[in-house]
Amino acid sequence: MFCSTCGTQITDGAAFCSKCGGRVSVDAAPVSGVAPTRVVRDDKGFNWKALSLILTFSGGAVLVGAIFWWQSYYESLARQVGKNLGDALPCLYSSSGVCGFAEGVGQLLGQTPYNPIAFWIGVVGLICGFILAAVAPRAR
């Protein structure tokens, strides 16, 4: 049978887990060689997998939001000046040159201009989530 707290295999009839000290429930049934799914925590009980998922999904959400914000802002601007939205692609990740000028014009017209910092925050969150998932402590 396995400990319901840490997943370590314990001897039948034990009252406490030899690894984590958790109380073993009386109704715990023996499992045929398969450890139960458990949350991966480090020695201090920190849940690294949850943090990596939060970073990955929130970074992805911010990135998608930034792309929609960029599209809605520059699509109307491109239409007004007779250009293609693809011409404003560098403005997705940078505010230099024409992109900075377009942001300034948008502010003068009372619009909330697109800010590439949103794009980079999403990218950093997504990458940090992937890296953390790769290096986080694994269940043993």
N, CA, C and O of each residue as an XYZ file, in Angstrom:
560
protein
N       0.845     -1.168      0.000
C       0.000      0.000      0.000
C       0.890      1.230      0.000
O       2.077      1.140      0.313
N       0.319      2.390     -0.352
C       1.077      3.621     -0.501
C       0.530      4.699      0.421
O      -0.663      4.736      0.719
N       1.431      5.581      0.870
C       1.034      6.699      1.729
C       0.188      7.668      0.907
O       0.544      8.013     -0.220
N      -0.916      8.096      1.469
C      -1.802      9.021      0.747
C      -1.261     10.448      0.759
O      -1.752     11.297      0.016
N      -0.265     10.724      1.585
C       0.315     12.059      1.648
C       1.469     12.238      0.672
O       1.488     13.193     -0.104
N       2.445     11.307      0.710
C       3.635     11.477     -0.131
C       3.777     10.416     -1.210
O       4.612     10.568     -2.101
N       2.986      9.340     -1.162
C       3.013      8.321     -2.194
C       4.059      7.240     -2.002
O       4.214      6.376     -2.865
N       4.780      7.268     -0.892
C       5.800      6.260     -0.626
C       5.134      4.924     -0.309
O       4.100      4.870      0.357
N       5.747      3.851     -0.798
C       5.202      2.522     -0.501
C       5.489      2.202      0.966
O       6.612      2.362      1.442
N       4.454      1.748      1.670
C       4.596      1.415      3.090
C       4.137     -0.009      3.322
O       3.397     -0.579      2.520
N       4.575     -0.562      4.402
C       4.213     -1.941      4.711
C       2.751     -2.017      5.139
O       2.218     -1.084      5.740
N       2.115     -3.132      4.823
C       0.720     -3.321      5.206
C       0.597     -3.299      6.724
O       1.401     -3.909      7.428
N      -0.404     -2.602      7.217
C      -0.677     -2.541      8.638
C       0.046     -1.429      9.366
O      -0.174     -1.248     10.563
N       0.913     -0.667      8.683
C       1.628      0.432      9.338
C       0.652      1.548      9.665
O      -0.273      1.813      8.897
N       0.854      2.202     10.800
C      -0.023      3.295     11.225
C       0.473      4.645     10.703
O      -0.315      5.571     10.515
N       1.805      4.752     10.468
C       2.393      6.000     10.000
C       3.361      5.715      8.852
O       3.946      4.635      8.774
N       3.519      6.686      7.974
C       4.462      6.573      6.866
C       5.883      6.753      7.394
O       6.142      7.644      8.203
N       6.792      5.912      6.939
C       8.174      5.993      7.403
C       8.921      7.175      6.786
O       9.957      7.580      7.313
N       8.421      7.739      5.680
C       9.102      8.856      5.028
C       8.601     10.211      5.521
O       9.398     11.048      5.942
N       7.273     10.435      5.473
C       6.745     11.754      5.821
C       6.092     11.798      7.198
O       5.809     12.879      7.713
N       5.850     10.639      7.795
C       5.232     10.597      9.114
C       3.732     10.758      9.096
O       3.102     10.837     10.150
N       3.144     10.808      7.896
C       1.702     10.967      7.771
C       0.953      9.749      8.281
O       1.417      8.616      8.149
N      -0.210      9.997      8.866
C      -1.035      8.908      9.381
C      -1.631      8.132      8.211
O      -2.155      8.715      7.263
N      -1.542      6.823      8.295
C      -2.088      5.953      7.262
C      -3.518      5.623      7.647
O      -3.787      5.167      8.758
N      -4.435      5.857      6.714
C      -5.833      5.576      7.021
C      -6.053      4.078      7.113
O      -5.409      3.294      6.417
N      -6.970      3.699      7.980
C      -7.248      2.289      8.229
C      -7.878      1.639      7.013
O      -7.678      0.449      6.767
N      -8.643      2.419      6.244
C      -9.333      1.847      5.100
C      -8.508      1.900      3.812
O      -9.040      1.675      2.724
N      -7.199      2.200      3.933
C      -6.358      2.252      2.734
C      -6.190      0.849      2.179
O      -5.698     -0.053      2.857
N      -6.602      0.688      0.952
C      -6.523     -0.621      0.311
C      -5.181     -0.767     -0.386
O      -4.656      0.215     -0.910
N      -4.610     -1.975     -0.407
C      -3.357     -2.174     -1.112
C      -3.543     -1.908     -2.603
O      -4.572     -2.250     -3.186
N      -2.544     -1.299     -3.199
C      -2.583     -0.982     -4.623
C      -1.606     -1.914     -5.327
O      -0.513     -2.175     -4.823
N      -1.998     -2.405     -6.475
C      -1.181     -3.392     -7.177
C      -0.015     -2.749     -7.919
O      -0.066     -2.608     -9.141
N       1.050     -2.351     -7.189
C       2.281     -1.876     -7.786
C       2.260     -0.501     -8.421
O       3.260     -0.110     -9.021
N       1.175      0.257     -8.322
C       1.101      1.569     -8.949
C       0.937      2.617     -7.854
O      -0.008      2.574     -7.067
N       1.870      3.547     -7.822
C       1.785      4.618     -6.830
C       0.690      5.595     -7.244
O       0.514      5.852     -8.435
N      -0.040      6.137     -6.292
C      -1.091      7.096     -6.630
C      -0.486      8.394     -7.154
O       0.662      8.715     -6.850
N      -1.257      9.135     -7.938
C      -0.816     10.429     -8.434
C      -0.725     11.373     -7.255
O      -1.608     11.408     -6.398
N       0.343     12.129     -7.223
C       0.501     13.042     -6.107
C       1.071     14.365     -6.588
O       1.590     14.466     -7.700
N       0.971     15.351     -5.759
C       1.475     16.675     -6.068
C       2.974     16.684     -5.806
O       3.428     16.182     -4.778
N       3.749     17.254     -6.736
C       5.198     17.318     -6.586
C       5.538     18.542     -5.745
O       5.242     19.675     -6.125
N       6.161     18.297     -4.603
C       6.563     19.378     -3.709
C       8.031     19.193     -3.357
O       8.543     18.073     -3.363
N       8.704     20.296     -3.051
C      10.081     20.163     -2.619
C      10.107     19.877     -1.120
O       9.067     19.606     -0.519
N      11.295     19.936     -0.516
C      11.427     19.614      0.903
C      10.633     20.546      1.802
O      10.252     20.158      2.906
N      10.378     21.761      1.356
C       9.625     22.721      2.159
C       8.139     22.709      1.827
O       7.384     23.518      2.366
N       7.710     21.816      0.957
C       6.297     21.694      0.625
C       5.831     22.610     -0.486
O       4.625     22.786     -0.663
N       6.759     23.210     -1.252
C       6.366     24.119     -2.328
C       5.958     23.330     -3.563
O       6.648     22.393     -3.963
N       4.849     23.704     -4.158
C       4.311     23.005     -5.324
C       4.845     23.641     -6.612
O       4.271     24.604     -7.120
N       5.952     23.092     -7.135
C       6.610     23.634     -8.319
C       5.789     23.414     -9.581
O       5.784     24.263    -10.472
N       5.106     22.298     -9.664
C       4.314     22.010    -10.865
C       3.185     23.034    -11.016
O       2.917     23.509    -12.120
N       2.530     23.369     -9.908
C       1.454     24.363     -9.970
C       1.997     25.722    -10.398
O       1.363     26.419    -11.190
N       3.166     26.104     -9.883
C       3.763     27.380    -10.270
C       4.101     27.397    -11.755
O       3.866     28.395    -12.436
N       4.654     26.293    -12.258
C       4.988     26.250    -13.685
C       3.729     26.327    -14.543
O       3.735     26.975    -15.590
N       2.650     25.676    -14.112
C       1.396     25.756    -14.871
C       0.812     27.159    -14.834
O       0.319     27.656    -15.846
N       0.867     27.795    -13.678
C       0.348     29.163    -13.553
C       1.132     30.106    -14.455
O       0.546     30.914    -15.177
N       2.470     30.003    -14.412
C       3.293     30.868    -15.265
C       3.043     30.612    -16.742
O       2.932     31.553    -17.528
N       2.953     29.339    -17.123
C       2.751     29.007    -18.527
C       1.410     29.526    -19.037
O       1.351     30.178    -20.079
N       0.337     29.237    -18.307
C      -0.981     29.645    -18.778
C      -1.201     31.151    -18.674
O      -1.810     31.743    -19.565
N      -0.718     31.781    -17.605
C      -0.907     33.230    -17.513
C      -0.027     33.948    -18.540
O      -0.454     34.942    -19.127
N       1.195     33.457    -18.763
C       2.042     34.040    -19.805
C       1.416     33.893    -21.173
O       1.442     34.826    -21.976
N       0.848     32.716    -21.448
C       0.172     32.501    -22.721
C      -1.038     33.404    -22.885
O      -1.287     33.936    -23.967
N      -1.793     33.574    -21.797
C      -2.980     34.432    -21.858
C      -2.587     35.889    -22.100
O      -3.225     36.583    -22.891
N      -1.533     36.353    -21.417
C      -1.076     37.727    -21.623
C      -0.562     37.905    -23.057
O      -0.800     38.938    -23.683
N       0.138     36.899    -23.565
C       0.653     36.963    -24.937
C      -0.481     37.024    -25.958
O      -0.439     37.830    -26.887
N      -1.481     36.185    -25.788
C      -2.636     36.207    -26.701
C      -3.373     37.540    -26.585
O      -3.790     38.110    -27.593
N      -3.533     38.037    -25.361
C      -4.179     39.336    -25.163
C      -3.398     40.457    -25.830
O      -3.986     41.361    -26.425
N      -2.066     40.398    -25.732
C      -1.225     41.418    -26.358
C      -1.371     41.387    -27.877
O      -1.407     42.431    -28.527
N      -1.453     40.186    -28.434
C      -1.616     40.063    -29.890
C      -2.961     40.635    -30.332
O      -3.036     41.328    -31.347
N      -4.010     40.353    -29.585
C      -5.322     40.919    -29.929
C      -5.320     42.435    -29.778
O      -5.904     43.139    -30.602
N      -4.666     42.949    -28.730
C      -4.578     44.393    -28.506
C      -3.824     45.041    -29.667
O      -4.262     46.057    -30.208
N      -2.681     44.446    -30.051
C      -1.891     44.954    -31.165
C      -2.721     44.970    -32.450
O      -2.720     45.951    -33.193
N      -3.434     43.859    -32.698
C      -4.230     43.765    -33.922
C      -5.326     44.823    -33.958
O      -5.521     45.487    -34.975
N      -6.037     44.977    -32.850
C      -7.143     45.943    -32.855
C      -6.635     47.375    -32.997
O      -7.281     48.202    -33.641
N      -5.478     47.674    -32.398
C      -4.945     49.032    -32.483
C      -4.387     49.334    -33.874
O      -4.722     50.355    -34.475
N      -3.542     48.447    -34.377
C      -2.865     48.728    -35.641
C      -3.715     48.421    -36.876
O      -3.448     48.947    -37.956
N      -4.726     47.581    -36.725
C      -5.592     47.309    -37.873
C      -6.349     48.567    -38.279
O      -6.441     48.885    -39.465
N      -6.886     49.276    -37.306
C      -7.612     50.509    -37.638
C      -6.653     51.575    -38.164
O      -6.997     52.327    -39.076
N      -5.461     51.640    -37.592
C      -4.468     52.604    -38.060
C      -4.015     52.277    -39.481
O      -3.899     53.178    -40.312
N      -3.758     51.001    -39.770
C      -3.319     50.580    -41.098
C      -4.403     50.864    -42.136
O      -4.103     51.268    -43.259
N      -5.648     50.655    -41.759
C      -6.755     50.911    -42.676
C      -6.842     52.409    -43.003
O      -7.127     52.784    -44.140
N      -6.597     53.247    -42.012
C      -6.696     54.692    -42.220
C      -5.586     55.219    -43.135
O      -5.803     56.165    -43.892
N      -4.411     54.615    -43.068
C      -3.306     55.100    -43.902
C      -3.100     54.257    -45.153
O      -2.153     54.492    -45.905
N      -3.964     53.285    -45.387
C      -3.908     52.478    -46.593
C      -2.776     51.468    -46.623
O      -2.269     51.139    -47.696
N      -2.377     50.976    -45.477
C      -1.309     49.976    -45.392
C      -1.887     48.634    -44.970
O      -3.055     48.534    -44.597
N      -1.055     47.610    -45.036
C      -1.421     46.259    -44.624
C      -1.054     46.086    -43.144
O      -0.093     46.688    -42.666
N      -1.815     45.270    -42.428
C      -1.527     45.022    -41.016
C      -0.160     44.364    -40.845
O       0.504     44.570    -39.829
N       0.260     43.584    -41.818
C       1.573     42.939    -41.759
C       2.717     43.941    -41.708
O       3.792     43.625    -41.198
N       2.501     45.143    -42.228
C       3.537     46.176    -42.165
C       3.798     46.621    -40.728
O       4.870     47.144    -40.422
N       2.830     46.415    -39.856
C       2.965     46.828    -38.452
C       3.434     45.688    -37.557
O       3.421     45.824    -36.334
N       3.847     44.568    -38.145
C       4.287     43.413    -37.350
C       5.433     43.743    -36.395
O       5.415     43.269    -35.259
N       6.438     44.539    -36.804
C       7.495     44.887    -35.836
C       6.971     45.647    -34.623
O       7.605     45.645    -33.568
N       5.829     46.291    -34.764
C       5.253     47.030    -33.640
C       4.698     46.093    -32.564
O       4.378     46.535    -31.460
N       4.585     44.808    -32.883
C       4.126     43.822    -31.892
C       5.129     43.695    -30.764
O       4.738     43.516    -29.611
N       6.424     43.785    -31.074
C       7.458     43.565    -30.070
C       8.376     44.768    -29.842
O       9.303     44.693    -29.035
N       8.128     45.871    -30.541
C       9.002     47.038    -30.402
C       8.193     48.322    -30.542
O       7.162     48.353    -31.214
N       8.673     49.370    -29.902
C       8.012     50.667    -30.064
C       8.991     51.698    -30.618
O       8.869     52.893    -30.348
N       9.957     51.226    -31.389
C      10.932     52.152    -31.967
C      10.474     52.609    -33.349
O       9.661     51.954    -34.001
N      11.007     53.728    -33.770
C      10.741     54.242    -35.111
C       9.282     54.596    -35.339
O       8.677     55.333    -34.561
N       8.729     54.062    -36.415
C       7.350     54.360    -36.819
C       6.358     53.885    -35.765
O       5.307     54.496    -35.571
N       6.693     52.802    -35.091
C       5.780     52.266    -34.066
C       5.611     53.261    -32.917
O       4.499     53.482    -32.438
N       6.714     53.854    -32.481
C       6.642     54.866    -31.427
C       5.856     56.086    -31.879
O       5.101     56.675    -31.106
N       6.043     56.459    -33.147
C       5.283     57.579    -33.707
C       3.790     57.258    -33.710
O       2.968     58.101    -33.352
N       3.442     56.027    -34.120
C       2.032     55.620    -34.158
C       1.419     55.612    -32.758
O       0.255     55.975    -32.583
N       2.198     55.203    -31.773
C       1.705     55.223    -30.395
C       1.454     56.658    -29.935
O       0.447     56.946    -29.289
N       2.381     57.552    -30.277
C       2.213     58.960    -29.904
C       0.989     59.589    -30.558
O       0.258     60.349    -29.922
N       0.769     59.267    -31.839
C      -0.407     59.780    -32.545
C      -1.679     59.245    -31.893
O      -2.652     59.978    -31.715
N      -1.661     57.964    -31.540
C      -2.825     57.375    -30.875
C      -3.142     58.059    -29.566
O      -4.308     58.289    -29.245
N      -2.101     58.389    -28.801
C      -2.322     59.098    -27.541
C      -2.893     60.487    -27.781
O      -3.771     60.934    -27.043
N      -2.402     61.170    -28.804
C      -2.930     62.495    -29.120
C      -4.397     62.427    -29.529
O      -5.163     63.355    -29.269
N      -4.787     61.318    -30.173
C      -6.180     61.153    -30.594
C      -7.066     60.603    -29.479
O      -8.256     60.368    -29.688
N      -6.491     60.399    -28.304
C      -7.281     59.931    -27.163
C      -7.449     58.426    -27.097
O      -8.263     57.934    -26.315
N      -6.711     57.694    -27.887
C      -6.784     56.228    -27.854
C      -5.747     55.688    -26.867
O      -4.760     56.353    -26.550
N      -5.995     54.474    -26.396
C      -4.996     53.795    -25.584
C      -4.108     53.013    -26.533
O      -4.538     51.996    -27.077
N      -2.868     53.468    -26.745
C      -2.019     52.810    -27.734
C      -1.520     51.456    -27.232
O      -1.421     51.203    -26.031
N      -1.216     50.612    -28.189
C      -0.651     49.300    -27.869
C       0.735     49.498    -27.270
O       1.503     50.344    -27.727
N       1.050     48.708    -26.240
C       2.355     48.768    -25.596
C       3.042     47.417    -25.732
O       2.517     46.426    -25.224
N       4.187     47.331    -26.392
C       4.878     46.053    -26.588
C       5.339     45.389    -25.292
O       5.707     44.214    -25.302
N       5.325     46.118    -24.186
C       5.710     45.507    -22.904
C       4.768     44.357    -22.570
O       5.191     43.365    -21.976
N       3.503     44.478    -22.944
C       2.547     43.387    -22.714
C       2.984     42.123    -23.445
O       2.880     41.023    -22.904
N       3.471     42.277    -24.672
C       3.973     41.142    -25.442
C       5.131     40.475    -24.719
O       5.152     39.253    -24.570
N       6.098     41.273    -24.266
C       7.286     40.723    -23.625
C       6.985     40.109    -22.266
O       7.619     39.125    -21.885
N       6.034     40.664    -21.529
C       5.626     40.051    -20.260
C       5.037     38.669    -20.520
O       5.327     37.721    -19.789
N       4.215     38.553    -21.554
C       3.642     37.259    -21.906
C       4.700     36.257    -22.334
O       4.651     35.092    -21.941
N       5.664     36.707    -23.144
C       6.738     35.824    -23.603
C       7.577     35.339    -22.416
O       7.880     34.150    -22.312
N       7.950     36.259    -21.526
C       8.769     35.886    -20.362
C       8.011     34.918    -19.458
O       8.590     33.941    -18.984
N       6.729     35.173    -19.212
C       5.934     34.254    -18.384
C       5.841     32.875    -18.999
O       5.962     31.868    -18.302
N       5.627     32.826    -20.296
C       5.535     31.543    -20.997
C       6.855     30.779    -20.943
O       6.869     29.583    -20.652
N       7.939     31.449    -21.218
C       9.261     30.792    -21.193
C       9.617     30.348    -19.777
O      10.111     29.236    -19.589
N       9.376     31.194    -18.783
C       9.671     30.808    -17.394
C       8.845     29.596    -16.979
O       9.344     28.717    -16.277
N       7.600     29.543    -17.403
C       6.758     28.389    -17.087
C       7.292     27.110    -17.703
O       7.303     26.065    -17.052
N       7.740     27.182    -18.967
C       8.307     26.007    -19.637
C       9.620     25.571    -18.977
O       9.846     24.380    -18.761
N      10.477     26.539    -18.662
C      11.757     26.204    -18.027
C      11.526     25.595    -16.652
O      12.158     24.600    -16.295
N      10.626     26.187    -15.882
C      10.341     25.655    -14.549
C       9.767     24.254    -14.623
O      10.088     23.412    -13.785
N       8.924     23.988    -15.611
C       8.374     22.640    -15.767
C       9.481     21.639    -16.096
O       9.406     20.473    -15.709
N      10.504     22.097    -16.808
C      11.602     21.207    -17.190
C      12.560     20.915    -16.043
O      13.120     19.821    -15.969
N      12.756     21.882    -15.145
C      13.751     21.717    -14.086
C      13.153     21.506    -12.705
O      13.897     21.306    -11.744
N      11.840     21.543    -12.579
C      11.198     21.387    -11.261
C      11.470     20.002    -10.702
O      11.659     19.051    -11.459
N      11.491     19.884     -9.389
C      11.685     18.563     -8.770
C      10.608     17.592     -9.245
O       9.436     17.953     -9.354
N      11.011     16.382     -9.520
C      10.089     15.354    -10.004
C       9.660     14.445     -8.859
O      10.357     14.303     -7.854
N       8.506     13.841     -9.040
C       8.022     12.853     -8.071
C       8.926     11.627     -8.143
O       9.324     11.195     -9.225
N       9.238     11.080     -6.986
C      10.095      9.894     -6.960
C       9.288      8.664     -6.715
O       9.840      7.565     -6.660
